[in-house]
Amino acid sequence: MAEDQGNVGKVPPRRTCGAMQVHNQLLESHPEFRQALAALEFATLARLAAGGEFKVADLVQIPVVVHVVYRTPAENISKAQVESQITALNRDYSAKNPDKASVPAAWAGLVTDTGIQFTLATTDPIGAATDGITRTQTQAPQSFSANDAVKSAATGGADPWPTDKYLNIWVCTLGGGLLGYAQFPGGPPATDGVVILNTAFGTTGTATAPFNLGRSATHEVGHWLNLRHIWGDTEDCSGSDFVDDTPKQQLPNYNKPTFPHVSCTNGPNGDMFMNYMDYVDDAVMVMFSTGQVARMHATLAGPRSQLAGIAVGA
């Protein structure tokens, strides 16, 4: 369970995400997950081909439970830090972030409000009042890895709340230089959700630059809603994020690239590195595209439809 214990508490020098590592492991261990993903891709293509309004409702409100798993008082992040992350998610998913003004003119028209908002749960699985935060002091080794141990009380973490009713987010110390990871829709309910490094969560408290704007969670929740990395997780320009309005790009971008950064013959504008699904610093990632939002809503109409049913104006 422990990994890179010498780096516990430190902020990685650049963004890394364990979503594809976990994804590939699940594909091998759960054949039905592969079938569920194939069905979702077919349904997504059919929904997009039909045209018209692609959003499932005027506003989808997703209840969130945040599981804080800690060993030391410093890792037991405050309620204010948790709330700052929910605020950041709602800012980014509603395209109300002022820094979207940095999107180059070529793509400014693609910046899209997802129509999705997040709220800390007010009722727990047995109907009792809650602030949407659980706290677990663990005796596990100093850092968790992308092996889902943090998602189970039996391995030193916290069990999920029902994943058809809540978005489960675990906040802990992660090893391996990871800022977080997520499970794509259609996978095993026992591990469904998002994991975020406690020093890259929210915008206050232990959140540390350059990952202190809450965008590690913005990125990982994108995976949870079936968005892929924008470069398609290959190195030879053959990969795809399955979104038509995001340019092909060869590799992830890190830190603070300069526009334009051309790869895969995608000039003159180059990579859409300011997209939330690249690997740049929090201050640089500022947008979801229209195609990405359509893909999220195909997921909300499919494997996450029970969560999508909790909507305003539906």
WOWO-V624691 format. One record per residue. OMEGA is omega as a letter, one per 30 degrees, with the letter a starting at -180 (* if undefined). NEAR is the number of other ideal C-beta (glycine too) atoms within 8 Angstrom. D_CENTER is the distance of its C-alpha to the mean C-alpha in whole Angstrom. Layout:
BEGIN
OMEGA | NEAR | D_CENTER
OMEGA | NEAR | D_CENTER
END
This chain:
BEGIN
a | 10 | 22
a | 9 | 23
l | 9 | 22
a | 9 | 23
l | 10 | 24
a | 4 | 26
a | 10 | 23
l | 10 | 22
l | 6 | 21
l | 6 | 21
l | 9 | 18
a | 12 | 18
l | 4 | 19
a | 7 | 17
l | 13 | 13
a | 10 | 12
a | 15 | 9
a | 12 | 11
a | 13 | 9
l | 9 | 12
l | 9 | 14
a | 13 | 13
a | 10 | 13
l | 8 | 17
a | 8 | 18
l | 13 | 17
l | 10 | 19
a | 6 | 22
a | 5 | 22
a | 10 | 22
a | 5 | 23
l | 6 | 23
l | 12 | 19
l | 9 | 20
l | 8 | 22
l | 12 | 20
l | 11 | 17
l | 8 | 21
l | 9 | 21
l | 15 | 18
l | 9 | 19
l | 8 | 22
l | 11 | 21
l | 14 | 19
l | 8 | 22
a | 8 | 24
l | 12 | 23
a | 11 | 22
a | 6 | 26
l | 6 | 27
l | 4 | 26
a | 4 | 27
a | 3 | 24
a | 9 | 21
a | 8 | 19
a | 9 | 20
l | 11 | 21
l | 8 | 22
l | 10 | 19
l | 14 | 17
a | 10 | 16
l | 11 | 14
a | 14 | 15
l | 14 | 13
l | 16 | 14
l | 13 | 14
l | 15 | 15
l | 15 | 17
a | 14 | 18
l | 15 | 21
a | 9 | 24
l | 6 | 26
a | 5 | 26
l | 6 | 24
l | 13 | 21
a | 9 | 21
a | 13 | 19
l | 7 | 21
l | 7 | 20
l | 8 | 20
l | 14 | 17
a | 17 | 15
l | 10 | 17
l | 14 | 16
l | 15 | 12
l | 12 | 13
a | 10 | 15
l | 15 | 12
a | 13 | 10
l | 11 | 13
a | 10 | 14
a | 13 | 12
l | 14 | 11
a | 9 | 15
l | 12 | 16
l | 7 | 18
a | 8 | 17
a | 5 | 20
l | 7 | 19
l | 10 | 19
l | 5 | 22
l | 7 | 22
l | 10 | 21
a | 9 | 24
a | 4 | 26
a | 5 | 25
a | 13 | 22
l | 8 | 22
l | 4 | 23
a | 10 | 20
a | 11 | 18
l | 10 | 17
a | 8 | 16
a | 11 | 14
l | 10 | 16
l | 11 | 13
a | 10 | 14
l | 12 | 13
l | 11 | 15
a | 13 | 16
l | 12 | 18
l | 9 | 22
a | 7 | 23
a | 10 | 23
l | 6 | 23
l | 4 | 27
l | 5 | 27
l | 6 | 28
a | 5 | 27
l | 10 | 24
l | 6 | 22
a | 12 | 18
l | 12 | 18
a | 8 | 20
a | 7 | 21
l | 11 | 22
a | 7 | 24
l | 9 | 24
l | 5 | 27
l | 11 | 25
a | 7 | 25
a | 8 | 24
l | 15 | 20
l | 16 | 18
a | 13 | 17
l | 11 | 14
l | 6 | 17
l | 8 | 15
a | 12 | 18
a | 14 | 17
a | 14 | 16
l | 11 | 20
a | 8 | 23
a | 3 | 25
l | 9 | 23
a | 12 | 23
a | 17 | 20
l | 12 | 19
l | 7 | 19
l | 14 | 17
a | 11 | 18
a | 8 | 18
l | 10 | 15
a | 6 | 17
a | 9 | 17
l | 12 | 15
l | 13 | 11
l | 14 | 11
l | 13 | 10
l | 15 | 12
a | 14 | 13
l | 15 | 15
a | 13 | 17
l | 14 | 15
l | 15 | 18
a | 11 | 18
a | 8 | 17
l | 14 | 13
l | 13 | 11
l | 16 | 8
a | 14 | 7
l | 15 | 6
l | 16 | 9
a | 11 | 9
l | 13 | 12
a | 9 | 15
a | 12 | 15
l | 9 | 17
a | 9 | 17
a | 7 | 18
a | 11 | 14
l | 10 | 12
a | 14 | 9
l | 16 | 7
a | 16 | 9
l | 16 | 9
a | 15 | 12
l | 13 | 14
l | 11 | 16
a | 13 | 12
l | 16 | 12
a | 13 | 13
a | 10 | 16
l | 8 | 19
a | 9 | 20
l | 10 | 19
a | 14 | 17
l | 8 | 18
g | 6 | 18
a | 8 | 17
a | 17 | 14
l | 10 | 15
l | 8 | 14
a | 18 | 11
l | 12 | 8
l | 15 | 7
l | 15 | 5
l | 14 | 5
a | 15 | 4
l | 16 | 1
l | 14 | 2
l | 14 | 4
a | 16 | 5
l | 13 | 6
l | 13 | 8
l | 13 | 9
l | 12 | 9
l | 12 | 10
a | 13 | 11
l | 12 | 13
l | 13 | 16
l | 11 | 16
l | 7 | 16
a | 8 | 20
a | 4 | 22
l | 6 | 25
l | 10 | 23
a | 6 | 24
l | 9 | 20
l | 7 | 18
l | 12 | 15
l | 7 | 17
a | 11 | 17
a | 4 | 20
l | 7 | 20
a | 11 | 18
l | 9 | 20
l | 10 | 21
a | 15 | 20
a | 9 | 21
l | 7 | 19
l | 8 | 16
a | 12 | 17
l | 9 | 17
a | 9 | 18
a | 7 | 20
l | 11 | 21
l | 5 | 24
f | 9 | 25
l | 10 | 26
a | 10 | 24
l | 9 | 26
l | 11 | 25
a | 8 | 26
a | 6 | 28
l | 11 | 26
g | 7 | 28
a | 5 | 29
l | 11 | 26
a | 13 | 24
l | 15 | 20
a | 13 | 18
l | 13 | 16
l | 14 | 16
a | 13 | 13
a | 12 | 9
l | 12 | 9
a | 15 | 12
a | 10 | 12
l | 13 | 14
a | 11 | 15
a | 12 | 13
a | 7 | 16
a | 12 | 16
a | 13 | 13
a | 10 | 14
l | 14 | 13
l | 16 | 12
l | 15 | 15
l | 8 | 17
l | 11 | 17
l | 15 | 13
l | 15 | 13
l | 11 | 16
l | 15 | 14
a | 15 | 12
l | 14 | 15
l | 15 | 16
l | 14 | 14
l | 14 | 15
a | 10 | 18
a | 11 | 18
l | 8 | 16
a | 10 | 15
l | 9 | 18
l | 7 | 19
a | 14 | 16
a | 12 | 17
l | 7 | 20
a | 8 | 20
l | 12 | 20
l | 7 | 23
l | 6 | 25
* | 8 | 24
END
